[in-house]
Structure formats: structure tokens, C-alpha cells
């Protein structure tokens, strides 16, 4: 992620998403699509898992099942020095 955090997402979430998409080619049967098409493809190549996830899914599709395995880091010193800045007026909160 942009903050350098690392997240784990179950492959089953990605596989089910792909199987659902291709179920129309299996008479609408998601389980058959999963068993006969998606799982063999994913077992043969990890690239296919990453490719499907990156090009066909959004974070909102996996967020509910994602688990943070390495928390993110933000370099506020770098942000302060190199970040975009603007001057704005802020009303007093008195």
C-alpha cells in the first residue's frame, strides 16, 4: 500500500470473484466455474491471481477479508520538507 503497509487477502476471495464473472460460460454455475476453470488456472500460475486482483477488483472487494500483516509507516519529516503546501485561512474556534 502507499503507506508501505502489507496486507494479506485470502486467495479464495479473488478466486470466487473470477469464478462468478466466468460462471456464464458454465451455465451460471459458480462452483463449476471455480472447480473447472479458476482453481486450475490459479494453481498453475500465481501471476494469474495477482493479475485478476489488480485488473478486475477494487480494494472494496477485498477489504472485508484483508488482514494487515505489516503496519504502514509515514515519513512526516519527508512530507514536511517535500510535500505540497498551501496557505489557507482558518477561522478561530473560540
Backbone as numpy.savetxt, mean C-alpha at the origin, in Angstrom:
# Nx Ny Nz CAx CAy CAz Cx Cy Cz
7.64 4.00 3.19 6.80 5.19 3.19 7.68 6.44 3.19
7.11 7.57 2.87 7.91 8.80 2.80 8.65 9.13 4.09
8.13 8.68 5.24 8.79 8.96 6.51 9.79 7.87 6.90
10.08 6.97 5.95 11.00 5.84 6.13 10.44 4.74 7.02
9.16 4.79 7.33 8.56 3.70 8.08 8.41 2.49 7.15
8.38 1.31 7.74 8.22 0.07 6.98 6.95 -0.62 7.47
6.12 -1.03 6.54 4.84 -1.64 6.87 4.74 -3.04 6.26
4.13 -3.95 6.98 3.87 -5.30 6.49 2.39 -5.40 6.12
2.14 -5.95 4.95 0.77 -6.14 4.48 0.62 -7.61 4.10
-0.38 -8.31 4.61 -0.56 -9.71 4.23 -0.77 -9.87 2.72
-0.04 -10.79 2.13 -0.17 -11.04 0.69 -1.59 -11.45 0.35
-2.28 -12.08 1.29 -3.66 -12.53 1.05 -4.56 -11.36 0.66
-4.34 -10.19 1.24 -5.14 -9.00 0.92 -4.92 -8.63 -0.56
-3.68 -8.65 -0.98 -3.35 -8.30 -2.36 -3.88 -9.37 -3.32
-3.70 -10.64 -2.95 -4.15 -11.74 -3.80 -5.67 -11.71 -3.97
-6.38 -11.46 -2.89 -7.84 -11.43 -2.97 -8.31 -10.28 -3.84
-7.62 -9.15 -3.77 -7.97 -8.01 -4.60 -7.81 -8.36 -6.08
-6.71 -9.01 -6.42 -6.48 -9.40 -7.82 -7.47 -10.46 -8.27
-7.71 -11.45 -7.42 -8.65 -12.52 -7.77 -10.05 -11.96 -8.00
-10.44 -10.99 -7.19 -11.75 -10.36 -7.36 -11.83 -9.66 -8.72
-10.74 -8.99 -9.11 -10.71 -8.29 -10.39 -10.85 -9.26 -11.56
-10.17 -10.39 -11.49 -10.18 -11.36 -12.60 -11.26 -12.43 -12.47
-12.09 -12.35 -11.45 -13.14 -13.36 -11.25 -14.08 -13.47 -12.45
-14.26 -12.37 -13.16 -15.15 -12.40 -14.34 -14.68 -13.43 -15.37
-13.39 -13.72 -15.40 -12.85 -14.71 -16.32 -13.06 -16.15 -15.81
-13.57 -16.27 -14.58 -13.81 -17.56 -13.95 -15.27 -17.67 -13.54
-16.14 -17.11 -14.36 -17.57 -17.18 -14.09 -17.99 -16.45 -12.83
-17.22 -15.47 -12.43 -17.53 -14.71 -11.22 -17.08 -15.38 -9.94
-16.37 -16.50 -10.05 -15.93 -17.28 -8.89 -14.58 -16.77 -8.38
-14.60 -16.00 -7.32 -13.37 -15.41 -6.77 -12.42 -16.51 -6.28
-12.95 -17.53 -5.62 -12.09 -18.59 -5.09 -11.38 -19.34 -6.22
-12.08 -19.59 -7.31 -11.47 -20.26 -8.46 -10.41 -19.37 -9.10
-10.71 -18.08 -9.22 -9.76 -17.11 -9.75 -8.50 -17.09 -8.89
-8.69 -17.13 -7.58 -7.58 -17.13 -6.64 -6.76 -18.40 -6.79
-7.41 -19.55 -6.78 -6.71 -20.84 -6.80 -6.05 -21.15 -8.13
-6.72 -20.82 -9.23 -6.22 -21.21 -10.54 -5.36 -20.16 -11.24
-5.46 -18.93 -10.79 -4.74 -17.86 -11.50 -3.82 -17.06 -10.58
-4.38 -16.39 -9.59 -3.60 -15.46 -8.78 -2.55 -16.15 -7.92
-2.92 -17.17 -7.17 -1.94 -17.81 -6.29 -0.78 -18.45 -7.06
-1.03 -19.17 -8.15 0.11 -19.68 -8.92 1.02 -18.57 -9.45
0.43 -17.48 -9.90 1.21 -16.34 -10.39 2.06 -15.75 -9.28
1.46 -15.52 -8.12 2.17 -14.92 -7.00 3.24 -15.85 -6.45
2.99 -17.15 -6.46 4.01 -18.11 -5.98 5.21 -18.15 -6.92
4.97 -17.93 -8.19 6.04 -17.97 -9.19 6.92 -16.72 -9.18
6.37 -15.60 -8.73 7.12 -14.34 -8.82 6.66 -13.33 -7.78
7.55 -12.99 -6.86 7.24 -11.94 -5.88 7.02 -10.60 -6.57
7.66 -10.41 -7.71 7.48 -9.17 -8.47 6.00 -8.94 -8.78
5.28 -10.02 -9.13 3.87 -9.89 -9.49 3.05 -9.37 -8.31
3.42 -9.76 -7.11 2.72 -9.27 -5.91 2.92 -7.76 -5.78
4.18 -7.36 -5.84 4.50 -5.93 -5.71 3.89 -5.12 -6.85
3.96 -5.67 -8.07 3.42 -4.96 -9.22 1.92 -4.75 -9.09
1.19 -5.79 -8.70 -0.26 -5.65 -8.56 -0.58 -4.61 -7.48
0.08 -4.73 -6.34 -0.19 -3.81 -5.23 0.09 -2.36 -5.62
1.24 -2.13 -6.24 1.64 -0.76 -6.57 0.81 -0.14 -7.69
0.39 -0.95 -8.65 -0.27 -0.40 -9.83 -1.79 -0.56 -9.84
-2.34 -1.29 -8.89 -3.77 -1.54 -8.92 -4.48 -1.31 -7.58
-3.73 -0.98 -6.57 -4.32 -0.79 -5.25 -3.88 0.54 -4.66
-4.67 1.00 -3.71 -4.35 2.21 -2.97 -4.05 1.84 -1.51
-3.43 2.76 -0.81 -3.16 2.56 0.61 -4.45 2.24 1.36
-5.53 2.89 0.97 -6.81 2.65 1.65 -7.30 1.21 1.48
-6.82 0.51 0.46 -7.20 -0.89 0.26 -6.51 -1.83 1.24
-5.37 -1.43 1.77 -4.58 -2.31 2.64 -4.40 -1.78 4.05
-4.71 -0.52 4.26 -4.43 0.14 5.54 -5.01 -0.61 6.73
-6.21 -1.16 6.57 -6.86 -1.85 7.68 -6.09 -3.09 8.15
-5.27 -3.67 7.27 -4.53 -4.88 7.61 -3.03 -4.63 7.76
-2.57 -3.44 7.44 -1.14 -3.13 7.50 -0.67 -2.98 8.94
0.54 -3.45 9.18 1.15 -3.34 10.51 2.52 -2.68 10.37
2.75 -1.67 11.17 4.04 -0.97 11.13 5.10 -1.86 11.78
6.16 -2.17 11.04 7.24 -2.99 11.58 8.47 -2.15 11.93
8.58 -0.97 11.33 9.64 -0.04 11.66 9.05 1.37 11.65
9.04 2.05 12.80 8.47 3.39 12.82 9.26 4.37 11.94
8.57 5.39 11.51 9.19 6.39 10.65 10.05 7.37 11.41
10.82 8.09 10.64 11.68 9.13 11.19 11.50 10.38 10.36
11.49 11.49 11.00 11.42 12.76 10.29 12.58 13.61 10.77
13.37 14.10 9.84 14.51 14.94 10.17 14.05 16.39 10.17
13.63 16.86 11.35 13.12 18.23 11.45 14.21 19.27 11.22
15.47 18.97 11.55 16.55 19.91 11.27 16.68 20.14 9.77
16.67 19.05 8.99 16.74 19.18 7.54 15.52 19.91 7.00
14.35 19.58 7.53 13.13 20.25 7.11 13.17 21.75 7.39
13.71 22.10 8.53 13.80 23.50 8.90 14.75 24.25 7.96
15.88 23.65 7.67 16.88 24.31 6.83 16.47 24.29 5.36
16.00 23.16 4.87 15.77 22.99 3.43 14.30 23.00 3.02
13.39 23.01 3.97 11.97 22.95 3.65 11.43 24.23 3.04
10.33 24.10 2.35 9.67 25.26 1.76 9.09 26.11 2.89
9.24 27.40 2.76 8.77 28.30 3.81 7.87 29.38 3.23
6.98 29.89 4.08 6.15 31.02 3.71 5.83 31.80 4.97
5.55 33.07 4.78 5.20 33.94 5.90 3.71 34.19 5.84
3.01 33.88 6.94 1.57 34.08 7.00 1.22 34.78 8.29
0.11 35.52 8.26 -0.35 36.16 9.48 -1.25 35.21 10.24
-1.06 35.14 11.55 -1.87 34.28 12.40 -2.54 35.16 13.44
-3.83 34.98 13.61 -4.56 35.77 14.61 -4.20 35.30 15.99
-4.13 36.22 16.93 -3.88 35.85 18.33 -5.05 35.06 18.86
-4.78 34.12 19.73 -5.84 33.27 20.29 -6.30 33.75 21.66
-6.15 35.02 21.95 -6.54 35.57 23.26 -8.00 35.72 23.41
